[in-house]
Amino acid sequence: MATVQPLKDSPAARTGEPLAARIAHSVVTMSMNDVPAEVTDKVKLCLFDLIGCAFESRDLPWSRQAVALAEGTGGAATVIGSPHAASHADAAFANAVMGHGLVREDMHSGSISHLGIVVLPTLLALSELRHVRGRNFIAAAVVGYEVGGQIGRAGLGSALAGINALLDETPDDRFHHVA
């Protein structure tokens, strides 16, 4: 699989300003013209993966519980694999639980997180509030993944710094954990 580089104007590509400013700038200036084809393909693959994981785990106890909670809420949002609609928030929750049910979904190694479980079920539910073109869905997913990755990496860096300080490790030990 090809290595995906940060978008040209993404927080990862910009330096010299606070992370929050870099993230805000990338969100408001993002254009699908800046998104390479391999990134678009990766978002599609992650969406297929989420749906596949949701179907595969829908009969697990925690998935059944989440679906049962969602189905009683009324609304017009889809719960994957269910004939019953739910509120948008509850459908997003149930779909996230099912998508994460087997912990086989996409993984962002830089932030050690499953960003798709947060981003994609939310966007699926919101896209049922009004018609959303696939291109706009992908753009929103790219922004969600980019922001989540940046915040996750920042949080991970902060956690590692605190751990290293607490454990009073040598500079070589600290380098080993961060690298």
ROSE-4610 file (N, C-alpha, C; in Angstrom, 1 decimal, always signed):
// ROSE-4610
residu = [M/M/M/A/A/A/T/T/T/V/V/V/Q/Q/Q/P/P/P/L/L/L/K/K/K/D/D/D/S/S/S/P/P/P/A/A/A/A/A/A/R/R/R/T/T/T/G/G/G/E/E/E/P/P/P/L/L/L/A/A/A/A/A/A/R/R/R/I/I/I/A/A/A/H/H/H/S/S/S/V/V/V/V/V/V/T/T/T/M/M/M/S/S/S/M/M/M/N/N/N/D/D/D/V/V/V/P/P/P/A/A/A/E/E/E/V/V/V/T/T/T/D/D/D/K/K/K/V/V/V/K/K/K/L/L/L/C/C/C/L/L/L/F/F/F/D/D/D/L/L/L/I/I/I/G/G/G/C/C/C/A/A/A/F/F/F/E/E/E/S/S/S/R/R/R/D/D/D/L/L/L/P/P/P/W/W/W/S/S/S/R/R/R/Q/Q/Q/A/A/A/V/V/V/A/A/A/L/L/L/A/A/A/E/E/E/G/G/G/T/T/T/G/G/G/G/G/G/A/A/A/A/A/A/T/T/T/V/V/V/I/I/I/G/G/G/S/S/S/P/P/P/H/H/H/A/A/A/A/A/A/S/S/S/H/H/H/A/A/A/D/D/D/A/A/A/A/A/A/F/F/F/A/A/A/N/N/N/A/A/A/V/V/V/M/M/M/G/G/G/H/H/H/G/G/G/L/L/L/V/V/V/R/R/R/E/E/E/D/D/D/M/M/M/H/H/H/S/S/S/G/G/G/S/S/S/I/I/I/S/S/S/H/H/H/L/L/L/G/G/G/I/I/I/V/V/V/V/V/V/L/L/L/P/P/P/T/T/T/L/L/L/L/L/L/A/A/A/L/L/L/S/S/S/E/E/E/L/L/L/R/R/R/H/H/H/V/V/V/R/R/R/G/G/G/R/R/R/N/N/N/F/F/F/I/I/I/A/A/A/A/A/A/A/A/A/V/V/V/V/V/V/G/G/G/Y/Y/Y/E/E/E/V/V/V/G/G/G/G/G/G/Q/Q/Q/I/I/I/G/G/G/R/R/R/A/A/A/G/G/G/L/L/L/G/G/G/S/S/S/A/A/A/L/L/L/A/A/A/G/G/G/I/I/I/N/N/N/A/A/A/L/L/L/L/L/L/D/D/D/E/E/E/T/T/T/P/P/P/D/D/D/D/D/D/R/R/R/F/F/F/H/H/H/H/H/H/V/V/V/A/A/A]
num = [1/1/1/2/2/2/3/3/3/4/4/4/5/5/5/6/6/6/7/7/7/8/8/8/9/9/9/10/10/10/11/11/11/12/12/12/13/13/13/14/14/14/15/15/15/16/16/16/17/17/17/18/18/18/19/19/19/20/20/20/21/21/21/22/22/22/23/23/23/24/24/24/25/25/25/26/26/26/27/27/27/28/28/28/29/29/29/30/30/30/31/31/31/32/32/32/33/33/33/34/34/34/35/35/35/36/36/36/37/37/37/38/38/38/39/39/39/40/40/40/41/41/41/42/42/42/43/43/43/44/44/44/45/45/45/46/46/46/47/47/47/48/48/48/49/49/49/50/50/50/51/51/51/52/52/52/53/53/53/54/54/54/55/55/55/56/56/56/57/57/57/58/58/58/59/59/59/60/60/60/61/61/61/62/62/62/63/63/63/64/64/64/65/65/65/66/66/66/67/67/67/68/68/68/69/69/69/70/70/70/71/71/71/72/72/72/73/73/73/74/74/74/75/75/75/76/76/76/77/77/77/78/78/78/79/79/79/80/80/80/81/81/81/82/82/82/83/83/83/84/84/84/85/85/85/86/86/86/87/87/87/88/88/88/89/89/89/90/90/90/91/91/91/92/92/92/93/93/93/94/94/94/95/95/95/96/96/96/97/97/97/98/98/98/99/99/99/100/100/100/101/101/101/102/102/102/103/103/103/104/104/104/105/105/105/106/106/106/107/107/107/108/108/108/109/109/109/110/110/110/111/111/111/112/112/112/113/113/113/114/114/114/115/115/115/116/116/116/117/117/117/118/118/118/119/119/119/120/120/120/121/121/121/122/122/122/123/123/123/124/124/124/125/125/125/126/126/126/127/127/127/128/128/128/129/129/129/130/130/130/131/131/131/132/132/132/133/133/133/134/134/134/135/135/135/136/136/136/137/137/137/138/138/138/139/139/139/140/140/140/141/141/141/142/142/142/143/143/143/144/144/144/145/145/145/146/146/146/147/147/147/148/148/148/149/149/149/150/150/150/151/151/151/152/152/152/153/153/153/154/154/154/155/155/155/156/156/156/157/157/157/158/158/158/159/159/159/160/160/160/161/161/161/162/162/162/163/163/163/164/164/164/165/165/165/166/166/166/167/167/167/168/168/168/169/169/169/170/170/170/171/171/171/172/172/172/173/173/173/174/174/174/175/175/175/176/176/176/177/177/177/178/178/178/179/179/179]
x = [+0.8/+0.0/+0.9/+0.5/+1.3/+1.2/+2.3/+2.4/+1.6/+0.7/-0.1/+0.6/+1.0/+1.6/+0.5/+0.8/-0.2/-0.6/-1.8/-2.3/-1.3/-1.2/-0.2/-0.4/-1.7/-1.9/-2.5/-2.2/-2.7/-1.9/-2.4/-1.7/-0.3/-0.2/+1.0/+2.1/+1.6/+2.5/+2.9/+2.2/+2.4/+3.2/+4.1/+4.8/+4.9/+5.3/+5.5/+4.3/+3.2/+2.1/+1.4/+0.6/+0.0/-0.8/-0.9/-1.6/-3.1/-3.8/-5.2/-5.3/-4.4/-4.4/-4.2/-3.2/-3.0/-4.2/-4.8/-6.0/-7.1/-7.4/-8.5/-8.2/-7.0/-6.6/-6.9/-6.5/-6.6/-8.1/-8.9/-10.4/-11.0/-10.8/-11.5/-10.9/-9.7/-9.1/-9.1/-9.6/-9.5/-10.3/-9.8/-10.5/-10.2/-11.2/-11.1/-10.0/-9.7/-8.6/-7.3/-7.1/-5.9/-5.8/-6.8/-6.8/-6.4/-5.3/-4.8/-5.8/-5.8/-6.7/-6.5/-5.2/-5.0/-5.7/-5.8/-6.5/-8.0/-8.6/-10.0/-10.2/-9.4/-9.5/-9.4/-8.6/-8.4/-9.6/-10.3/-11.5/-12.6/-12.7/-13.7/-13.4/-12.2/-11.8/-12.2/-11.9/-12.2/-13.7/-14.5/-16.0/-16.5/-16.0/-16.3/-15.9/-14.8/-14.3/-15.2/-15.6/-16.6/-17.8/-18.4/-19.7/-19.5/-18.4/-18.1/-18.0/-17.2/-17.0/-18.4/-19.2/-20.5/-21.4/-21.4/-22.2/-21.6/-20.3/-19.7/-19.9/-20.0/-20.1/-21.5/-22.5/-23.8/-24.5/-24.1/-24.8/-24.0/-23.0/-22.3/-23.1/-23.0/-23.8/-23.8/-22.6/-22.5/-23.1/-23.1/-23.7/-25.2/-25.7/-27.2/-27.7/-26.9/-27.4/-27.4/-26.4/-26.4/-27.5/-27.7/-28.8/-30.2/-30.4/-31.6/-31.9/-30.8/-31.0/-31.3/-30.7/-30.9/-32.3/-32.7/-34.0/-35.2/-35.1/-36.2/-36.3/-35.4/-35.3/-36.1/-36.6/-37.3/-36.3/-36.7/-35.8/-35.8/-34.8/-34.8/-33.4/-32.5/-31.2/-31.0/-30.1/-30.0/-29.0/-29.4/-28.6/-28.2/-26.9/-26.4/-26.9/-27.6/-28.1/-29.4/-30.0/-31.3/-32.4/-33.6/-34.7/-35.3/-34.9/-35.5/-34.6/-35.3/-34.5/-34.3/-33.4/-33.1/-32.8/-32.7/-32.2/-30.8/-30.4/-29.1/-28.0/-28.1/-27.0/-27.0/-28.1/-28.1/-27.7/-28.1/-27.6/-26.1/-25.5/-24.1/-23.4/-24.0/-23.5/-23.5/-24.7/-24.8/-23.9/-23.8/-22.9/-21.5/-21.1/-19.7/-19.4/-20.4/-20.2/-20.0/-20.9/-20.8/-19.5/-19.1/-17.9/-16.7/-16.7/-15.6/-15.7/-16.8/-17.1/-16.0/-15.2/-14.2/-12.8/-12.7/-11.5/-10.6/-11.2/-10.5/-10.6/-11.1/-11.3/-10.0/-10.0/-8.8/-8.1/-6.8/-6.0/-5.1/-5.1/-4.1/-2.9/-1.8/-0.7/-0.1/-0.1/+0.6/+0.0/-1.4/-2.0/-2.5/-2.2/-2.7/-4.2/-4.9/-6.4/-7.1/-8.4/-9.3/-10.1/-9.6/-10.3/-11.6/-11.6/-12.8/-14.1/-13.9/-15.0/-15.6/-14.9/-15.4/-16.0/-15.2/-15.5/-16.7/-16.5/-17.4/-18.9/-19.1/-20.5/-21.2/-20.5/-21.0/-21.4/-20.5/-20.8/-21.9/-22.0/-23.1/-24.4/-24.5/-25.7/-26.1/-25.1/-25.3/-25.7/-25.2/-25.5/-27.0/-27.6/-29.1/-30.0/-29.4/-30.2/-30.5/-29.6/-29.8/-29.0/-29.3/-28.6/-27.1/-26.2/-24.8/-24.1/-23.4/-22.7/-21.5/-21.2/-20.1/-18.8/-18.6/-17.4/-17.3/-18.4/-18.5/-18.3/-18.9/-18.7/-17.2/-16.5/-15.1/-14.3/-14.6/-13.9/-14.1/-15.3/-15.5/-14.8/-14.7/-13.9/-12.5/-11.9/-10.5/-10.2/-11.1/-10.9/-11.0/-11.9/-12.1/-10.8/-10.4/-9.2/-7.9/-7.8/-6.6/-6.6/-7.7/-7.8/-7.6/-8.3/-8.2/-6.7/-6.1/-4.7/-3.8/-4.0/-3.1/-3.3/-4.6/-4.9/-4.4/-4.6/-4.1/-2.6/-1.9/-0.4/+0.0/-0.7/-0.3/-0.6/-1.7/-2.0/-1.0/-0.7/+0.3/+1.6/+2.1/+3.3/+3.3/+2.2/+2.1/+2.1/+1.4/+1.4/+2.8/+3.5/+4.9/+5.8/+5.7/+6.5/+6.3/+5.0/+4.7/+5.2/+5.0/+5.5/+7.0/+7.7/+9.2/+9.6/+9.0/+9.3/+9.0/+7.9/+7.5/+8.5/+8.9/+9.7/+11.2/+11.5/+12.9/+13.8/+13.5/+14.3/+15.4/+16.4/+17.5/+17.0/+17.8/+17.4/+17.4/+18.2/+18.2/+16.9/+16.4/+15.1/+14.0/+14.0/+13.0/+12.9/+14.1/+14.1/+13.5/+13.8/+13.3/+11.8/+11.1/+9.7/+9.1/+9.6/+9.0/+9.3/+10.4/+10.7/+9.9]
y = [-1.2/+0.0/+1.2/+2.2/+3.5/+4.3/+4.9/+5.8/+7.1/+7.5/+8.7/+9.9/+10.9/+12.1/+13.0/+13.9/+14.9/+15.8/+16.3/+17.2/+18.4/+19.1/+20.2/+21.3/+21.5/+22.6/+22.0/+20.8/+20.1/+20.6/+20.3/+20.6/+19.9/+18.7/+18.0/+18.7/+19.3/+20.0/+21.4/+22.0/+23.4/+23.4/+24.3/+24.5/+25.9/+26.2/+27.5/+28.2/+27.5/+28.1/+27.0/+27.5/+26.5/+25.4/+24.3/+23.2/+23.6/+24.2/+24.6/+25.5/+26.4/+27.3/+26.6/+25.6/+24.8/+24.0/+23.4/+22.6/+23.4/+24.6/+25.4/+25.9/+26.2/+26.6/+25.5/+24.3/+23.2/+22.8/+23.0/+22.7/+23.7/+24.9/+25.9/+26.1/+25.6/+25.8/+24.5/+23.4/+22.1/+22.1/+21.5/+21.4/+19.9/+19.4/+18.0/+18.0/+19.2/+19.3/+19.0/+19.1/+18.9/+17.4/+16.6/+15.3/+14.3/+13.7/+12.7/+11.5/+10.9/+9.8/+8.7/+8.4/+7.3/+7.6/+8.9/+9.2/+9.0/+9.4/+9.1/+7.6/+6.8/+5.4/+4.8/+5.4/+4.9/+5.2/+6.3/+6.7/+5.7/+5.4/+4.4/+3.0/+2.6/+1.3/+1.3/+2.4/+2.5/+2.4/+3.0/+3.0/+1.5/+0.9/-0.5/-1.4/-1.1/-1.9/-1.7/-0.5/-0.2/-1.0/-0.9/-1.6/-3.1/-3.7/-5.1/-5.5/-4.7/-5.0/-5.0/-4.0/-3.9/-5.1/-5.5/-6.7/-8.0/-8.1/-9.2/-9.3/-8.1/-8.1/-7.8/-7.7/-7.3/-8.3/-9.5/-10.5/-10.7/-9.9/-9.9/-9.2/-9.6/-9.1/-7.5/-6.9/-5.4/-4.8/-5.4/-4.8/-4.9/-6.1/-6.2/-5.2/-4.9/-4.0/-2.6/-2.2/-0.9/-0.7/-1.7/-1.6/-1.5/-2.3/-2.3/-0.9/-0.3/+1.1/+2.1/+1.9/+2.9/+2.7/+1.5/+1.2/+1.8/+2.0/+2.6/+4.1/+4.8/+6.2/+7.0/+6.3/+7.0/+7.7/+8.2/+9.0/+8.3/+8.9/+8.4/+8.0/+7.7/+7.3/+5.8/+5.3/+3.9/+3.3/+2.2/+1.3/+0.2/+0.0/-1.0/-2.3/-3.0/-4.3/-4.4/-3.3/-3.3/-2.7/-3.3/-2.7/-1.5/-1.2/-0.1/+1.1/+2.3/+3.5/+4.0/+4.9/+5.4/+6.9/+7.6/+8.9/+9.0/+10.1/+10.2/+9.9/+10.5/+10.2/+8.8/+8.1/+6.7/+5.8/+6.1/+5.3/+5.4/+6.6/+6.7/+5.9/+6.0/+5.2/+3.7/+3.2/+1.7/+1.3/+2.1/+1.8/+1.8/+2.7/+2.7/+1.5/+1.1/+0.0/-1.3/-1.4/-2.6/-2.6/-1.4/-1.3/-1.6/-1.3/-1.6/-2.9/-3.7/-4.9/-5.9/-6.1/-7.1/-6.4/-5.1/-4.4/-4.7/-4.8/-5.1/-3.9/-2.8/-1.7/-0.9/+0.1/+0.8/+1.4/+1.5/+2.0/+3.1/+4.2/+5.2/+5.1/+4.6/+4.2/+5.4/+6.6/+7.7/+8.2/+8.0/+8.5/+7.3/+6.1/+4.8/+4.9/+5.1/+5.2/+4.7/+4.4/+3.9/+5.1/+6.0/+7.2/+7.0/+5.9/+5.7/+5.4/+4.9/+4.6/+5.8/+6.9/+8.2/+8.9/+9.0/+9.8/+9.2/+8.0/+7.5/+7.3/+6.7/+6.5/+7.9/+8.8/+10.2/+10.8/+10.7/+11.3/+10.5/+9.2/+8.4/+8.9/+9.1/+9.6/+11.0/+11.9/+13.2/+13.4/+12.5/+12.5/+12.1/+11.6/+11.3/+12.4/+13.5/+14.7/+15.4/+15.4/+16.0/+15.3/+15.5/+14.9/+15.4/+14.4/+14.7/+14.0/+14.7/+14.0/+13.2/+12.2/+11.3/+12.1/+13.0/+13.9/+14.7/+15.2/+16.0/+15.1/+13.9/+12.9/+12.6/+12.3/+12.0/+13.2/+14.4/+15.6/+15.7/+15.5/+15.6/+14.5/+13.3/+12.2/+12.5/+13.1/+13.4/+14.5/+15.5/+16.4/+15.8/+14.9/+14.2/+13.4/+12.6/+11.8/+12.7/+13.7/+14.6/+15.3/+15.8/+16.5/+15.5/+14.3/+13.3/+12.8/+12.6/+12.2/+13.2/+14.5/+15.5/+15.6/+15.6/+15.7/+14.5/+13.3/+12.1/+12.1/+12.5/+12.6/+13.5/+14.7/+15.7/+15.1/+14.4/+13.8/+12.7/+11.9/+10.9/+11.4/+12.5/+13.1/+13.6/+14.3/+14.8/+13.6/+12.6/+11.4/+10.8/+10.7/+10.1/+11.0/+12.3/+13.2/+13.1/+13.0/+12.8/+11.5/+10.4/+9.1/+9.1/+9.7/+9.7/+10.5/+11.7/+12.5/+11.8/+11.1/+10.4/+9.2/+8.5/+7.3/+7.7/+9.0/+9.5/+8.7/+8.6/+7.8/+8.6/+7.9/+8.6/+9.1/+10.1/+10.6/+9.5/+8.5/+7.3/+6.6/+6.4/+5.7/+6.5/+7.8/+8.7/+8.6/+8.7/+8.6/+7.3/+6.2/+4.9/+4.9/+5.5/+5.5/+6.3/+7.5/+8.4/+8.0/+7.4/+6.9/+5.7]
z = [+0.0/+0.0/+0.0/-0.7/-0.9/+0.4/+0.7/+1.9/+1.5/+2.4/+2.1/+2.9/+2.2/+2.7/+3.2/+4.2/+4.7/+3.5/+3.6/+2.6/+2.6/+1.5/+1.4/+2.4/+2.8/+3.8/+5.1/+5.4/+6.6/+7.8/+9.0/+10.2/+10.2/+9.7/+9.7/+8.8/+7.7/+6.8/+7.2/+8.1/+8.5/+9.8/+9.9/+11.2/+11.6/+12.8/+13.3/+13.9/+14.0/+14.7/+15.6/+16.6/+17.5/+16.7/+17.3/+16.7/+16.4/+17.4/+17.1/+15.9/+15.8/+14.6/+13.3/+13.3/+12.2/+11.8/+12.8/+12.5/+12.0/+12.6/+12.1/+10.7/+10.4/+9.0/+8.0/+8.4/+7.4/+7.2/+8.2/+8.1/+7.2/+7.3/+6.5/+5.1/+4.9/+3.5/+2.8/+3.4/+2.7/+1.4/+0.4/-0.9/-1.4/-2.0/-2.6/-3.7/-4.3/-5.2/-4.6/-3.3/-2.6/-2.2/-2.3/-1.8/-2.9/-2.7/-3.7/-3.9/-5.1/-5.4/-4.4/-3.9/-3.0/-1.6/-1.2/+0.0/-0.2/-1.3/-1.6/-1.5/-2.2/-2.2/-0.8/+0.1/+1.4/+2.3/+2.1/+2.8/+2.4/+1.1/+0.7/+1.3/+1.3/+1.9/+3.4/+4.1/+5.5/+5.7/+4.9/+5.0/+4.7/+3.7/+3.5/+4.6/+5.2/+6.4/+7.5/+7.8/+8.9/+8.7/+7.6/+7.3/+7.4/+6.9/+7.0/+8.4/+9.2/+10.6/+11.4/+11.0/+11.7/+11.4/+10.2/+9.9/+10.6/+10.6/+11.2/+12.7/+13.4/+14.9/+15.3/+14.5/+14.9/+15.8/+15.8/+16.7/+18.1/+18.3/+19.6/+20.6/+21.9/+22.9/+23.0/+22.9/+23.0/+21.8/+20.7/+19.5/+19.6/+20.0/+20.2/+21.2/+22.3/+23.3/+22.7/+21.9/+21.3/+20.3/+19.5/+18.5/+19.2/+20.3/+21.0/+21.6/+22.1/+22.6/+21.5/+20.4/+19.3/+18.7/+18.5/+17.8/+18.6/+19.8/+20.6/+20.6/+19.9/+20.0/+18.9/+17.9/+16.8/+16.0/+14.9/+14.0/+12.7/+11.9/+10.5/+10.0/+11.0/+10.6/+10.6/+9.8/+9.6/+10.6/+11.1/+12.0/+11.0/+10.8/+9.8/+10.2/+9.2/+9.3/+10.0/+10.3/+11.1/+10.2/+10.3/+9.5/+10.2/+11.4/+12.2/+12.2/+12.0/+12.0/+13.5/+13.7/+15.0/+14.9/+16.1/+16.0/+15.5/+15.0/+14.3/+15.3/+16.5/+17.5/+17.9/+18.1/+18.5/+17.4/+16.2/+15.0/+14.9/+15.1/+15.0/+16.2/+17.3/+18.5/+18.2/+17.7/+17.5/+16.4/+15.3/+14.2/+14.6/+15.5/+16.0/+16.9/+17.7/+18.6/+17.7/+16.7/+15.8/+15.0/+14.5/+13.7/+14.5/+15.8/+16.7/+17.4/+17.2/+17.9/+17.9/+16.8/+16.8/+16.8/+16.9/+16.9/+15.7/+14.5/+13.3/+12.3/+12.7/+11.8/+11.6/+10.8/+10.5/+11.7/+11.6/+12.8/+12.3/+13.0/+12.7/+13.7/+13.2/+14.0/+14.7/+14.0/+14.6/+15.9/+16.0/+17.3/+18.1/+17.6/+18.2/+18.5/+17.5/+17.6/+16.4/+16.6/+15.6/+15.2/+14.4/+14.0/+13.3/+12.4/+11.6/+12.5/+13.7/+14.5/+15.1/+15.2/+15.6/+14.4/+13.3/+12.2/+11.3/+10.9/+9.9/+10.3/+11.5/+11.9/+12.1/+12.6/+12.8/+11.4/+10.5/+9.1/+8.4/+8.6/+8.0/+8.6/+9.9/+10.5/+10.1/+10.1/+9.7/+8.2/+7.4/+5.9/+5.7/+6.6/+6.5/+6.9/+7.5/+7.8/+6.5/+5.5/+4.2/+3.2/+2.0/+0.9/+0.9/+0.9/+0.9/-0.3/-1.1/-2.2/-1.7/-2.4/-2.0/-1.8/-2.7/-2.7/-1.4/-0.9/+0.3/+1.5/+1.5/+2.5/+2.7/+1.6/+1.6/+2.1/+1.7/+2.2/+3.7/+4.2/+5.7/+6.4/+5.8/+6.4/+6.5/+5.4/+5.4/+6.5/+6.6/+7.7/+9.0/+9.2/+10.5/+10.9/+9.9/+10.1/+10.4/+9.6/+9.7/+11.1/+11.5/+12.8/+13.9/+13.8/+14.9/+15.0/+13.9/+13.9/+14.5/+14.2/+14.8/+16.3/+16.7/+18.1/+18.9/+18.2/+18.8/+19.0/+18.0/+18.1/+19.2/+19.2/+20.3/+21.7/+21.8/+23.1/+23.5/+22.5/+22.7/+23.1/+22.4/+22.8/+24.2/+24.6/+25.9/+27.0/+26.7/+27.6/+27.7/+26.6/+26.7/+27.4/+27.3/+28.0/+29.5/+29.9/+31.3/+31.8/+31.1/+31.5/+31.7/+30.7/+30.8/+32.0/+32.3/+33.4/+34.7/+34.8/+36.0/+36.3/+35.3/+35.4/+35.6/+35.4/+35.5/+34.6/+33.4/+32.5/+31.9/+31.3/+30.7/+29.3/+28.8/+27.4/+26.4/+26.5/+25.5/+25.6/+26.9/+27.1/+26.5/+26.7/+26.2/+24.7/+24.1/+22.6/+22.1/+22.8/+22.4/+22.4/+23.5/+23.6/+22.5/+22.2/+21.3/+19.9/+19.6/+18.2/+18.0]
